[in-house]
Amino acid sequence: MSEPAGGPPGFKRLNFFKGLVTYYTDWIDNETYRLDKHRWHNMRCHGPGVVGGYAGEMVVSGRGDLSIEVQPGCAIDGSGNELVLLDTVIKQVRTEGLKLPQTIYVVARYAEELTDFISYKQNLAVRGHRRVLEGCEIDVTPLLPNITKEVELARVLLDKDVKALTDAADPQAPKPNEMDLRFVLRAGHAGPGIDASMQLAMTSMLANARQALSLMYRAGRLRTAQDALHQVIAMSFVHAAELTDTRSALDMFAQLLELQVAVYVEILTDQPRYKTVPQHPEWVSQLRLMQKTLNERSPALPRLTLLINTQHRINDIVRAMFAAAPTTVGKPA
């Protein structure tokens, strides 16, 4: 913390008053106070991890060869430093010196660079850098990341015959040579992580989904539709508490899709008459579009917008499919 040796514990800032004479060390103390306080806030109020909703959220993708691509984004390390990556970074993965099979880690580190050097002709002893450029560097290492100074962005288990690195076909069960994003920490935040217009769109979609899935369950007598309805109700609670951000929303949509696919399977096996309903092919097409959107590695915010619109369309289709069906009260027989 920023206090002189022997001073009381805590954060101590400069107090300016008329006539105060300052020295360069006072300005260093002033900047140290600001940095310490800001890092303390990041550590205690947000914690380490990738910040959701900014740029490409530092998503790591395999490029089909021995290289990986890291999208722009922001993260906070365990010391409270902000790691801002402004441009896409491509890193080659070198296997020389590794004892394959071996796990490697893609990490982000905070970096500083002194800039704007100046010297004075009148006094050459007075010289120095007037600015410090804060940045972020991406590295690939076989060492387990140290959270105090590194943020893990991905890990990959390289096998002995590795020729190409790819995205995981199943993100929850990556295979060797596939990107494993399961261990990426997420920095916390207060309040909603999406803007007001998207909050309203999400609220409207969830309300329509509750009506549509309730109709599918009661009128269509599809038992698995009740599970999907419960998922939408849970999403509504999270959203009402203003805890929705892009990352959590994508995870919740993935669960909702899984449950709606279960409805599709029930129709195939137990209720095949619904396959003849005119809206059924489009309903299946929209579910596939949702699956495709969830599997993409593009920035989260545009994908979330597409998912909300897709689920809106699914809700409309479901209401059309079951509007003419007789509504039953209670559990279906």
N, C-alpha and C positions, 0 to 999 in steps of 0.2 A: 504494500500500500504506500501511498505517497505521503510520508511524514518524515521529518528530519530524525536523525539518530537520537535516541533518548526521549523523543516526544511521546505523547499519549497515543494509544492504539486507535485505529480508525482512519477514515479518509480526511485529509486536511487540504483545503484549497486556499489559494491566494486571496487576500482581502485588500483590494486596492483603495487608497484614499489620497486626497489631494496632497501633493508634495512627496509622495512615496518614491524613493529611489530604488530602482530594480536593476538587477544584474542578469546576465544570460542564464545563470543557474536558476533564478526565479522562474524564468519562462520555461525552462526544462521541467521544473517541478509542476508548473501549471499544466503542461502537456501530459506529464506522467500521471497526474491526478485524473485528468479526463480519460486517458486510456485505461487506467486501472479501474475506474468506476464503470466504464462501458463494458470492459471484459467481465467484471464481477456480475454485472446485470445479465450478460449473455450466459454465463455459467449457471447462475442461480435461477434465472427466470425462463430460460429457453433450453439449456442443456446442449450437449454436442450432437451433431448430425446434420443431414442435408435439410435445407430450408425448403418447404413445399411451396409451390405456386410461383416460383421465380424462374423465368427463362425455361431451359430444358431440364431443370432439376438435377443436373449432373448425371443424367442417365448414361450408363456405359453399354455400348453395343459391340458385338463382334463384327468384323468386316469381311469374314469369309476367307481371310488369310491369317498370318501371324501378327495381326495388329488389332487394336481396339480404338473405339471412338468415344470421346467423352463430350457430352453436350454442355453448353454454358449453364451456369447455375451458381448457387451460393450455399455455403455450409459454415458451421461453427465448430471449432475444435474444443477439446477439453480444457484449454486455457482461456477460452472466451474470444479467441481471435476470429475475425470474419474472413472467410476464404471466398473471394468473389472471382469466378471464372467468366470472363466476358466473351470469349470465343471458343468455338469447338476445337478440341485438341485430339490429335491422332498420335498414338504411341505404338511403337513396335515392341513386340514381346520377344525377347531373346532367350533362347533355351540353353545357350552355352553356359556351362558352370552349374546348371541345375541337375539334380539327381532325380530324373523322372521315374515314376509319376510323382508330381509335387504340386502343391497348391501355391498359387501366386496371388497377390493382392494388388488391386488398383486403389491408390490412395491419393488424397489431396492434402497438401501442406501449405501453411501460411508462409509467405515470403515477403521480404522487404528489399528495396533497392534505393540507394542514395542517388539523388538526381539534382539537377540545376546547380552545378558547381560554380562557385564565384570566388574571385580573388581581386584584391584592390592594388592598383599600381602604386598608390601612395604608401601602402604598408603591406608588403608581400607576406608578412607574418599572419595577416588576417585573411583567412581563406577557409572554405568549407562548402558543404552541400546545403542548399536552402530548403530542399524538400526531401521527403521520404515517400517513395511510391510503394503502396501496399498491393500485394498480388497473391497469386495462388499458383502453385506448381503441381503437376500431375506426375506420379511415379508408379512404376510397376516393380514390386519387390516380393521376394520369397519370405520376408519376415512378417510376423503377425503385427498388425498396426498398433502403434502406441497412441491411444486416444487423446493423450494430453497434447500431442502435436500433429496427429494425423487423423483423417476421417476416411474410413473405408467406403469406397464407391462400388466395389464389386470384388469377387474372388472367382478364381477358375482353377479347377483341378486338371492339370495337364497330364495326359497319359504319355506312354513311351513313344507312340507313333503320331504325336500331334502334328497336323498339317494345316489346320484352319480353326479359327475361333468364331463361334456363332452365338446368336441369342438362344436362350433355352426354349425348347419346344413346350415344356411344362415348367413354368417359373417356380413352382413349388417343389419340383424334383429335378433340378438340373443334372445333366449327364456330364461326363468328362469332356473338357474342351468347350463347354457352354457357360455363358455368363450366369453367375450365381449372385443375385441381388437380395437374397433373403436376409443378409446380415447388415444391411445398410441402416444405420441409425437415422431417426428423423428428429430434427430440432423441434421443440414445442413452441406453441404460440398461444396468445390469448385472443379470444373472439373468433369470428368466422374467417376462414382462409380464402373465401371467394367474394367477389364484389356483389353489390346490391342487386344488379340485374340478374346475375346467375342465381343468387339466393331466391329471388322471386320465381325464376324458372324452375328451380328445384322444388320449391314449395308446391307449385302448380302441378308438376309432374307427379309428385308423391300423392297428392290428393286424388288425381285421376287414376293412379295405379291402385290405390286402395279400393276405389269404386269398381274398377275393371276386374281385379283379381277376386274381389268379393262376389261379383256376378259370375265369374268363371267357376268359383267354388260352389256356390249355392245353386245357380241355375244350370250350370254345366255338370254338376256332380263329379267334379274332378278333385280328388282328395289332395293331390300334390299342390294344387293351387292355393290351398290354405297355408302351406309352408311358405310359398312365395309371398302371400299376403302378410304373414308374420314378419318376413324380412323387410317388407316395405314399411310396416308399422315401426320396426326397430330403427330403420333409416330415418323415419319421421321424427322419432324421439331425439336422435343425434342431431338432426338438422335444427329442430326447435331449440335445442340447447346451444346453438351457434358453435358447434364443434366440427362442422363440415369444412374440410379443406380438400384440395384436389386429390391428394394421395389417398386419404381415407374414403373419399367418394368413389374413386376407382376401385378400391378393394370391396366396397359395399355393392357396387354394380356387378363385380365379378361373382359375388355370392348370389345376387339376385338372378343373374343369367343362369347360373348353375341350377337354381330352383325352377326357373322357367323351362329349362331343358328337361327337367324331370317331368314337368307337365306334358311336354311334347312326347316323351317316352310313354307316359300313361295313355295318351291318346292312341299311340301306335299299338299298344298291347291290349288295353282294356276298353277303349272307347273309339274304335276305328271309324264310327259313323261321322265323327267330326272332321275326318280327312276329306270328306266330300263337301264340306262347307266352302262356299266360294272364297272366303277370306283366309282360309287355312294356308295356301301357298305363300301369300304375302306375309303372314305371321311368321312362318318358318324363315322366310328371307330376311326379315327384320332381326330375328334372333341371330342369324348368321352374321349380319352386319354388326351387331353388338359384339359378337365373339371376335370378329376381325379387328374392331376398334380397340378392344381390350388387349389384344395381342401385339398391337403396334408399339414401337419404341419412340414415337414422336412426342413432342411436348404435351404435358398432361392437360393443360387448360383447353386446347382445341378438342382433344379427345373427350373430355368431360362434357363439353357443349354438344358434341355429336351424340354422346350416350343419352343425354337428357332428351334431345329431340327424337332419337330412335325409340326410347321408352314411351315417349308421348304417342308416337305412331302406333306402337304395340298396344297401348291402352285403347286407342280408338278402334283398332282392329278387333280386339277382344270384345269390346262392347257391341260391335256389329255382329260378331260371331254368335253371341249368346243373348242378344236382346230379345229374340223371339222365343227363347227357351222359357218354360214355366219356372218361376222362382219358388224354391222350397225354403222353409224355415227350419233352422236347426241343421244337424249334420246330415249329409247325404246318405241315402241307404246303401 
